[in-house]
């Protein structure tokens, strides 16, 4: 990247129009399925 005149921070900068959302990829999305799994784990501790 240095030969191209770019630094490491340049690797992750994209125009907003190029961003895509991959359905189901982000496990931090707090939906009903997420909460059900949290509840399942919590119940298994007792």
mmCIF file of the N, C-alpha and C atoms, coordinates in Angstrom:
data_MODEL
# 
_entry.id   MODEL 
# 
loop_
_atom_site.group_PDB 
_atom_site.id 
_atom_site.type_symbol 
_atom_site.label_atom_id 
_atom_site.label_alt_id 
_atom_site.label_comp_id 
_atom_site.label_asym_id 
_atom_site.label_entity_id 
_atom_site.label_seq_id 
_atom_site.pdbx_PDB_ins_code 
_atom_site.Cartn_x 
_atom_site.Cartn_y 
_atom_site.Cartn_z 
_atom_site.occupancy 
_atom_site.B_iso_or_equiv 
_atom_site.pdbx_formal_charge 
_atom_site.auth_seq_id 
_atom_site.auth_comp_id 
_atom_site.auth_asym_id 
_atom_site.auth_atom_id 
_atom_site.pdbx_PDB_model_num 
ATOM 1   N N  . UNK A 1 1  ? 0.825   -1.189  0.000  1.00 0.00 ? 1  UNK A N  1 
ATOM 2   C CA . UNK A 1 1  ? 0.000   0.000   0.000  1.00 0.00 ? 1  UNK A CA 1 
ATOM 3   C C  . UNK A 1 1  ? 0.871   1.255   0.000  1.00 0.00 ? 1  UNK A C  1 
ATOM 4   N N  . UNK A 1 2  ? 2.021   1.178   0.660  1.00 0.00 ? 2  UNK A N  1 
ATOM 5   C CA . UNK A 1 2  ? 2.885   2.357   0.684  1.00 0.00 ? 2  UNK A CA 1 
ATOM 6   C C  . UNK A 1 2  ? 3.370   2.713   -0.717 1.00 0.00 ? 2  UNK A C  1 
ATOM 7   N N  . UNK A 1 3  ? 3.638   1.682   -1.532 1.00 0.00 ? 3  UNK A N  1 
ATOM 8   C CA . UNK A 1 3  ? 4.080   1.930   -2.903 1.00 0.00 ? 3  UNK A CA 1 
ATOM 9   C C  . UNK A 1 3  ? 2.993   2.643   -3.710 1.00 0.00 ? 3  UNK A C  1 
ATOM 10  N N  . UNK A 1 4  ? 1.737   2.421   -3.342 1.00 0.00 ? 4  UNK A N  1 
ATOM 11  C CA . UNK A 1 4  ? 0.615   3.072   -4.034 1.00 0.00 ? 4  UNK A CA 1 
ATOM 12  C C  . UNK A 1 4  ? 0.301   4.434   -3.431 1.00 0.00 ? 4  UNK A C  1 
ATOM 13  N N  . UNK A 1 5  ? 1.020   4.783   -2.356 1.00 0.00 ? 5  UNK A N  1 
ATOM 14  C CA . UNK A 1 5  ? 0.793   6.071   -1.708 1.00 0.00 ? 5  UNK A CA 1 
ATOM 15  C C  . UNK A 1 5  ? -0.379  6.076   -0.748 1.00 0.00 ? 5  UNK A C  1 
ATOM 16  N N  . UNK A 1 6  ? -0.734  4.905   -0.233 1.00 0.00 ? 6  UNK A N  1 
ATOM 17  C CA . UNK A 1 6  ? -1.875  4.798   0.681  1.00 0.00 ? 6  UNK A CA 1 
ATOM 18  C C  . UNK A 1 6  ? -1.410  4.239   2.013  1.00 0.00 ? 6  UNK A C  1 
ATOM 19  N N  . UNK A 1 7  ? -2.121  4.606   3.079  1.00 0.00 ? 7  UNK A N  1 
ATOM 20  C CA . UNK A 1 7  ? -1.839  4.069   4.403  1.00 0.00 ? 7  UNK A CA 1 
ATOM 21  C C  . UNK A 1 7  ? -2.904  3.069   4.791  1.00 0.00 ? 7  UNK A C  1 
ATOM 22  N N  . UNK A 1 8  ? -2.746  2.454   5.950  1.00 0.00 ? 8  UNK A N  1 
ATOM 23  C CA . UNK A 1 8  ? -3.692  1.420   6.374  1.00 0.00 ? 8  UNK A CA 1 
ATOM 24  C C  . UNK A 1 8  ? -5.099  1.971   6.564  1.00 0.00 ? 8  UNK A C  1 
ATOM 25  N N  . UNK A 1 9  ? -5.218  3.234   6.966  1.00 0.00 ? 9  UNK A N  1 
ATOM 26  C CA . UNK A 1 9  ? -6.565  3.786   7.169  1.00 0.00 ? 9  UNK A CA 1 
ATOM 27  C C  . UNK A 1 9  ? -7.311  3.947   5.847  1.00 0.00 ? 9  UNK A C  1 
ATOM 28  N N  . UNK A 1 10 ? -6.595  4.013   4.739  1.00 0.00 ? 10 UNK A N  1 
ATOM 29  C CA . UNK A 1 10 ? -7.239  4.150   3.432  1.00 0.00 ? 10 UNK A CA 1 
ATOM 30  C C  . UNK A 1 10 ? -7.902  2.859   2.976  1.00 0.00 ? 10 UNK A C  1 
ATOM 31  N N  . UNK A 1 11 ? -7.553  1.735   3.584  1.00 0.00 ? 11 UNK A N  1 
ATOM 32  C CA . UNK A 1 11 ? -8.105  0.451   3.159  1.00 0.00 ? 11 UNK A CA 1 
ATOM 33  C C  . UNK A 1 11 ? -9.593  0.322   3.446  1.00 0.00 ? 11 UNK A C  1 
ATOM 34  N N  . UNK A 1 12 ? -10.104 1.018   4.446  1.00 0.00 ? 12 UNK A N  1 
ATOM 35  C CA . UNK A 1 12 ? -11.464 0.816   4.907  1.00 0.00 ? 12 UNK A CA 1 
ATOM 36  C C  . UNK A 1 12 ? -12.396 1.982   4.582  1.00 0.00 ? 12 UNK A C  1 
ATOM 37  N N  . UNK A 1 13 ? -11.937 2.960   3.846  1.00 0.00 ? 13 UNK A N  1 
ATOM 38  C CA . UNK A 1 13 ? -12.768 4.114   3.521  1.00 0.00 ? 13 UNK A CA 1 
ATOM 39  C C  . UNK A 1 13 ? -13.484 3.870   2.196  1.00 0.00 ? 13 UNK A C  1 
ATOM 40  N N  . UNK A 1 14 ? -14.790 3.760   2.262  1.00 0.00 ? 14 UNK A N  1 
ATOM 41  C CA . UNK A 1 14 ? -15.614 3.541   1.076  1.00 0.00 ? 14 UNK A CA 1 
ATOM 42  C C  . UNK A 1 14 ? -16.670 4.626   0.985  1.00 0.00 ? 14 UNK A C  1 
ATOM 43  N N  . UNK A 1 15 ? -17.066 4.964   -0.244 1.00 0.00 ? 15 UNK A N  1 
ATOM 44  C CA . UNK A 1 15 ? -18.226 5.845   -0.370 1.00 0.00 ? 15 UNK A CA 1 
ATOM 45  C C  . UNK A 1 15 ? -19.465 5.125   0.182  1.00 0.00 ? 15 UNK A C  1 
ATOM 46  N N  . UNK A 1 16 ? -20.359 5.837   0.817  1.00 0.00 ? 16 UNK A N  1 
ATOM 47  C CA . UNK A 1 16 ? -21.554 5.245   1.435  1.00 0.00 ? 16 UNK A CA 1 
ATOM 48  C C  . UNK A 1 16 ? -22.342 4.428   0.416  1.00 0.00 ? 16 UNK A C  1 
ATOM 49  N N  . UNK A 1 17 ? -22.367 4.867   -0.829 1.00 0.00 ? 17 UNK A N  1 
ATOM 50  C CA . UNK A 1 17 ? -23.137 4.162   -1.866 1.00 0.00 ? 17 UNK A CA 1 
ATOM 51  C C  . UNK A 1 17 ? -22.624 2.741   -2.115 1.00 0.00 ? 17 UNK A C  1 
ATOM 52  N N  . UNK A 1 18 ? -21.389 2.458   -1.753 1.00 0.00 ? 18 UNK A N  1 
ATOM 53  C CA . UNK A 1 18 ? -20.816 1.132   -1.992 1.00 0.00 ? 18 UNK A CA 1 
ATOM 54  C C  . UNK A 1 18 ? -21.029 0.165   -0.831 1.00 0.00 ? 18 UNK A C  1 
ATOM 55  N N  . UNK A 1 19 ? -21.554 0.644   0.284  1.00 0.00 ? 19 UNK A N  1 
ATOM 56  C CA . UNK A 1 19 ? -21.801 -0.226  1.428  1.00 0.00 ? 19 UNK A CA 1 
ATOM 57  C C  . UNK A 1 19 ? -23.001 -1.118  1.164  1.00 0.00 ? 19 UNK A C  1 
ATOM 58  N N  . UNK A 1 20 ? -22.897 -2.378  1.555  1.00 0.00 ? 20 UNK A N  1 
ATOM 59  C CA . UNK A 1 20 ? -23.997 -3.327  1.407  1.00 0.00 ? 20 UNK A CA 1 
ATOM 60  C C  . UNK A 1 20 ? -24.317 -3.925  2.770  1.00 0.00 ? 20 UNK A C  1 
ATOM 61  N N  . UNK A 1 21 ? -25.575 -4.217  2.987  1.00 0.00 ? 21 UNK A N  1 
ATOM 62  C CA . UNK A 1 21 ? -25.994 -4.907  4.202  1.00 0.00 ? 21 UNK A CA 1 
ATOM 63  C C  . UNK A 1 21 ? -26.194 -6.369  3.852  1.00 0.00 ? 21 UNK A C  1 
ATOM 64  N N  . UNK A 1 22 ? -25.494 -7.243  4.564  1.00 0.00 ? 22 UNK A N  1 
ATOM 65  C CA . UNK A 1 22 ? -25.632 -8.677  4.356  1.00 0.00 ? 22 UNK A CA 1 
ATOM 66  C C  . UNK A 1 22 ? -26.581 -9.191  5.430  1.00 0.00 ? 22 UNK A C  1 
ATOM 67  N N  . UNK A 1 23 ? -27.767 -9.582  5.008  1.00 0.00 ? 23 UNK A N  1 
ATOM 68  C CA . UNK A 1 23 ? -28.808 -10.025 5.937  1.00 0.00 ? 23 UNK A CA 1 
ATOM 69  C C  . UNK A 1 23 ? -28.305 -11.178 6.799  1.00 0.00 ? 23 UNK A C  1 
ATOM 70  N N  . UNK A 1 24 ? -28.467 -11.051 8.109  1.00 0.00 ? 24 UNK A N  1 
ATOM 71  C CA . UNK A 1 24 ? -28.079 -12.093 9.042  1.00 0.00 ? 24 UNK A CA 1 
ATOM 72  C C  . UNK A 1 24 ? -26.598 -12.114 9.393  1.00 0.00 ? 24 UNK A C  1 
ATOM 73  N N  . UNK A 1 25 ? -25.794 -11.226 8.830  1.00 0.00 ? 25 UNK A N  1 
ATOM 74  C CA . UNK A 1 25 ? -24.348 -11.233 9.075  1.00 0.00 ? 25 UNK A CA 1 
ATOM 75  C C  . UNK A 1 25 ? -23.989 -10.617 10.417 1.00 0.00 ? 25 UNK A C  1 
ATOM 76  N N  . UNK A 1 26 ? -24.639 -9.538  10.783 1.00 0.00 ? 26 UNK A N  1 
ATOM 77  C CA . UNK A 1 26 ? -24.311 -8.831  12.020 1.00 0.00 ? 26 UNK A CA 1 
ATOM 78  C C  . UNK A 1 26 ? -25.065 -9.450  13.187 1.00 0.00 ? 26 UNK A C  1 
ATOM 79  N N  . UNK A 1 27 ? -24.364 -10.193 14.016 1.00 0.00 ? 27 UNK A N  1 
ATOM 80  C CA . UNK A 1 27 ? -25.024 -10.880 15.126 1.00 0.00 ? 27 UNK A CA 1 
ATOM 81  C C  . UNK A 1 27 ? -25.430 -9.922  16.235 1.00 0.00 ? 27 UNK A C  1 
ATOM 82  N N  . UNK A 1 28 ? -25.037 -8.659  16.131 1.00 0.00 ? 28 UNK A N  1 
ATOM 83  C CA . UNK A 1 28 ? -25.394 -7.683  17.155 1.00 0.00 ? 28 UNK A CA 1 
ATOM 84  C C  . UNK A 1 28 ? -26.763 -7.059  16.924 1.00 0.00 ? 28 UNK A C  1 
ATOM 85  N N  . UNK A 1 29 ? -27.441 -7.453  15.832 1.00 0.00 ? 29 UNK A N  1 
ATOM 86  C CA . UNK A 1 29 ? -28.777 -6.941  15.588 1.00 0.00 ? 29 UNK A CA 1 
ATOM 87  C C  . UNK A 1 29 ? -29.710 -7.569  16.621 1.00 0.00 ? 29 UNK A C  1 
ATOM 88  N N  . UNK A 1 30 ? -30.338 -6.756  17.420 1.00 0.00 ? 30 UNK A N  1 
ATOM 89  C CA . UNK A 1 30 ? -31.176 -7.255  18.507 1.00 0.00 ? 30 UNK A CA 1 
ATOM 90  C C  . UNK A 1 30 ? -32.612 -7.397  18.020 1.00 0.00 ? 30 UNK A C  1 
ATOM 91  N N  . UNK A 1 31 ? -32.936 -8.586  17.525 1.00 0.00 ? 31 UNK A N  1 
ATOM 92  C CA . UNK A 1 31 ? -34.293 -8.883  17.074 1.00 0.00 ? 31 UNK A CA 1 
ATOM 93  C C  . UNK A 1 31 ? -34.855 -10.025 17.935 1.00 0.00 ? 31 UNK A C  1 
ATOM 94  N N  . UNK A 1 32 ? -36.003 -10.534 17.554 1.00 0.00 ? 32 UNK A N  1 
ATOM 95  C CA . UNK A 1 32 ? -36.639 -11.597 18.345 1.00 0.00 ? 32 UNK A CA 1 
ATOM 96  C C  . UNK A 1 32 ? -35.780 -12.863 18.406 1.00 0.00 ? 32 UNK A C  1 
ATOM 97  N N  . UNK A 1 33 ? -35.138 -13.217 17.298 1.00 0.00 ? 33 UNK A N  1 
ATOM 98  C CA . UNK A 1 33 ? -34.301 -14.420 17.272 1.00 0.00 ? 33 UNK A CA 1 
ATOM 99  C C  . UNK A 1 33 ? -33.094 -14.250 18.203 1.00 0.00 ? 33 UNK A C  1 
ATOM 100 N N  . UNK A 1 34 ? -32.527 -13.075 18.214 1.00 0.00 ? 34 UNK A N  1 
ATOM 101 C CA . UNK A 1 34 ? -31.398 -12.780 19.102 1.00 0.00 ? 34 UNK A CA 1 
ATOM 102 C C  . UNK A 1 34 ? -31.822 -12.936 20.560 1.00 0.00 ? 34 UNK A C  1 
ATOM 103 N N  . UNK A 1 35 ? -32.944 -12.331 20.914 1.00 0.00 ? 35 UNK A N  1 
ATOM 104 C CA . UNK A 1 35 ? -33.412 -12.390 22.296 1.00 0.00 ? 35 UNK A CA 1 
ATOM 105 C C  . UNK A 1 35 ? -33.762 -13.815 22.702 1.00 0.00 ? 35 UNK A C  1 
ATOM 106 N N  . UNK A 1 36 ? -34.324 -14.580 21.781 1.00 0.00 ? 36 UNK A N  1 
ATOM 107 C CA . UNK A 1 36 ? -34.654 -15.974 22.084 1.00 0.00 ? 36 UNK A CA 1 
ATOM 108 C C  . UNK A 1 36 ? -33.389 -16.776 22.397 1.00 0.00 ? 36 UNK A C  1 
ATOM 109 N N  . UNK A 1 37 ? -32.322 -16.520 21.653 1.00 0.00 ? 37 UNK A N  1 
ATOM 110 C CA . UNK A 1 37 ? -31.070 -17.241 21.894 1.00 0.00 ? 37 UNK A CA 1 
ATOM 111 C C  . UNK A 1 37 ? -30.459 -16.824 23.232 1.00 0.00 ? 37 UNK A C  1 
ATOM 112 N N  . UNK A 1 38 ? -30.531 -15.546 23.558 1.00 0.00 ? 38 UNK A N  1 
ATOM 113 C CA . UNK A 1 38 ? -30.037 -15.074 24.855 1.00 0.00 ? 38 UNK A CA 1 
ATOM 114 C C  . UNK A 1 38 ? -30.820 -15.753 25.981 1.00 0.00 ? 38 UNK A C  1 
ATOM 115 N N  . UNK A 1 39 ? -32.130 -15.803 25.838 1.00 0.00 ? 39 UNK A N  1 
ATOM 116 C CA . UNK A 1 39 ? -32.971 -16.456 26.854 1.00 0.00 ? 39 UNK A CA 1 
ATOM 117 C C  . UNK A 1 39 ? -32.622 -17.935 26.978 1.00 0.00 ? 39 UNK A C  1 
ATOM 118 N N  . UNK A 1 40 ? -32.374 -18.592 25.852 1.00 0.00 ? 40 UNK A N  1 
ATOM 119 C CA . UNK A 1 40 ? -31.998 -20.015 25.858 1.00 0.00 ? 40 UNK A CA 1 
ATOM 120 C C  . UNK A 1 40 ? -30.691 -20.220 26.629 1.00 0.00 ? 40 UNK A C  1 
ATOM 121 N N  . UNK A 1 41 ? -29.705 -19.386 26.376 1.00 0.00 ? 41 UNK A N  1 
ATOM 122 C CA . UNK A 1 41 ? -28.432 -19.484 27.089 1.00 0.00 ? 41 UNK A CA 1 
ATOM 123 C C  . UNK A 1 41 ? -28.619 -19.216 28.578 1.00 0.00 ? 41 UNK A C  1 
ATOM 124 N N  . UNK A 1 42 ? -29.414 -18.224 28.913 1.00 0.00 ? 42 UNK A N  1 
ATOM 125 C CA . UNK A 1 42 ? -29.650 -17.884 30.306 1.00 0.00 ? 42 UNK A CA 1 
ATOM 126 C C  . UNK A 1 42 ? -30.326 -19.042 31.042 1.00 0.00 ? 42 UNK A C  1 
ATOM 127 N N  . UNK A 1 43 ? -31.301 -19.657 30.419 1.00 0.00 ? 43 UNK A N  1 
ATOM 128 C CA . UNK A 1 43 ? -31.999 -20.805 31.037 1.00 0.00 ? 43 UNK A CA 1 
ATOM 129 C C  . UNK A 1 43 ? -31.058 -21.986 31.250 1.00 0.00 ? 43 UNK A C  1 
ATOM 130 N N  . UNK A 1 44 ? -30.100 -22.168 30.360 1.00 0.00 ? 44 UNK A N  1 
ATOM 131 C CA . UNK A 1 44 ? -29.189 -23.316 30.468 1.00 0.00 ? 44 UNK A CA 1 
ATOM 132 C C  . UNK A 1 44 ? -28.210 -23.150 31.635 1.00 0.00 ? 44 UNK A C  1 
ATOM 133 N N  . UNK A 1 45 ? -28.097 -21.948 32.179 1.00 0.00 ? 45 UNK A N  1 
ATOM 134 C CA . UNK A 1 45 ? -27.179 -21.715 33.285 1.00 0.00 ? 45 UNK A CA 1 
ATOM 135 C C  . UNK A 1 45 ? -27.764 -22.167 34.623 1.00 0.00 ? 45 UNK A C  1 
ATOM 136 N N  . UNK A 1 46 ? -29.046 -22.385 34.674 1.00 0.00 ? 46 UNK A N  1 
ATOM 137 C CA . UNK A 1 46 ? -29.688 -22.725 35.957 1.00 0.00 ? 46 UNK A CA 1 
ATOM 138 C C  . UNK A 1 46 ? -30.002 -24.179 36.061 1.00 0.00 ? 46 UNK A C  1 
# 
